[in-house]
Amino acid sequence: MAYVLIVPFASWPDAPFVPTGAKYYEKIVEALGLKSGERFYDLGCGHAGLLIYSAQKRGTLGIGYEMFFWPRLLAQSNAMLRRTAVNICSQNLLSADLSDADAIYCYLSPLLMKQVEDNLLAKMKSGSRVLSRSFPLPSRKPDRVWSEKASADKFYLYYF
Ligand SMILES: C[S@@+](CC[C@H](N)C(=O)[O-])C[C@H]1O[C@@H](n2cnc3c(N)ncnc32)[C@H](O)[C@@H]1O
């Protein structure tokens, strides 16, 4: 189901609001091996469609970081209307405390990935998983890489 009802176009110097298509959601939650009760973060969650899907299908607890007003309003409205276990934080994703994360998804920009990687390496617990769409972590070798037929974009999976 498409979660994009209204997508106000907006862009920022570091990572624009370009949502991951709903057609990828199942593949993403499968690749991350998400289980009920796990804490699933989306760093720069946009309208939070992936977190809501995962909460509904897998019973995960979603935490979305979204610093910008319009996508955050969409995320908060979507989560509230669907009554899912998804919380939206209005902070910079670079200052996120990820120490309790079981899995993380991000679809950002090359400009942010070095700082994201530093934060992940400092805070991620053993056994957690990270999936980044399009932009790999600069220093770490991914455990798995794949691309979808409908998209030239690659997905990079890391086990911590
Ligand atoms: C490419 S979109 C991805 C949205 C969502 N993760 C998805 O895949 O559907 C990137 C999102 O990150 C947000 N963002 C960019 N920089 C951010 C920052 N420093 N802190 C929090 N959110 C940020 C943008 O507002 C945008 O909604």
PDBQT file of the ligand as one rigid body, heavy atoms in Angstrom, charges set to zero:
ROOT
HETATM    1  C1  LIG A 201      15.843  10.341   1.152  1.00  0.00    +0.000 C 
HETATM    2  S1  LIG A 201      14.698  10.770   2.458  1.00  0.00    +0.000 S 
HETATM    3  C2  LIG A 201      14.356   9.140   3.100  1.00  0.00    +0.000 C 
HETATM    4  C3  LIG A 201      13.059   9.070   3.870  1.00  0.00    +0.000 C 
HETATM    5  C4  LIG A 201      12.763   7.699   4.484  1.00  0.00    +0.000 C 
HETATM    6  N1  LIG A 201      13.901   7.194   5.224  1.00  0.00    +0.000 N 
HETATM    7  C5  LIG A 201      12.423   6.705   3.404  1.00  0.00    +0.000 C 
HETATM    8  O1  LIG A 201      13.312   5.952   3.003  1.00  0.00    +0.000 OA
HETATM    9  O2  LIG A 201      11.268   6.710   2.937  1.00  0.00    +0.000 OA
HETATM   10  C6  LIG A 201      15.809  11.496   3.692  1.00  0.00    +0.000 C 
HETATM   11  C7  LIG A 201      15.086  12.139   4.871  1.00  0.00    +0.000 C 
HETATM   12  O3  LIG A 201      16.061  12.514   5.834  1.00  0.00    +0.000 OA
HETATM   13  C8  LIG A 201      15.668  13.757   6.428  1.00  0.00    +0.000 C 
HETATM   14  N2  LIG A 201      16.894  14.357   6.959  1.00  0.00    +0.000 N 
HETATM   15  C9  LIG A 201      17.949  14.839   6.246  1.00  0.00    +0.000 A 
HETATM   16  N3  LIG A 201      18.935  15.258   7.063  1.00  0.00    +0.000 NA
HETATM   17  C10 LIG A 201      18.492  15.035   8.337  1.00  0.00    +0.000 A 
HETATM   18  C11 LIG A 201      19.069  15.248   9.631  1.00  0.00    +0.000 A 
HETATM   19  N4  LIG A 201      20.299  15.782   9.759  1.00  0.00    +0.000 N 
HETATM   20  N5  LIG A 201      18.349  14.887  10.715  1.00  0.00    +0.000 NA
HETATM   21  C12 LIG A 201      17.100  14.352  10.593  1.00  0.00    +0.000 A 
HETATM   22  N6  LIG A 201      16.498  14.134   9.390  1.00  0.00    +0.000 NA
HETATM   23  C13 LIG A 201      17.184  14.465   8.280  1.00  0.00    +0.000 A 
HETATM   24  C14 LIG A 201      15.027  14.522   5.295  1.00  0.00    +0.000 C 
HETATM   25  O4  LIG A 201      14.140  15.500   5.769  1.00  0.00    +0.000 OA
HETATM   26  C15 LIG A 201      14.308  13.400   4.543  1.00  0.00    +0.000 C 
HETATM   27  O5  LIG A 201      12.974  13.269   4.972  1.00  0.00    +0.000 OA
ENDROOT
TORSDOF 0
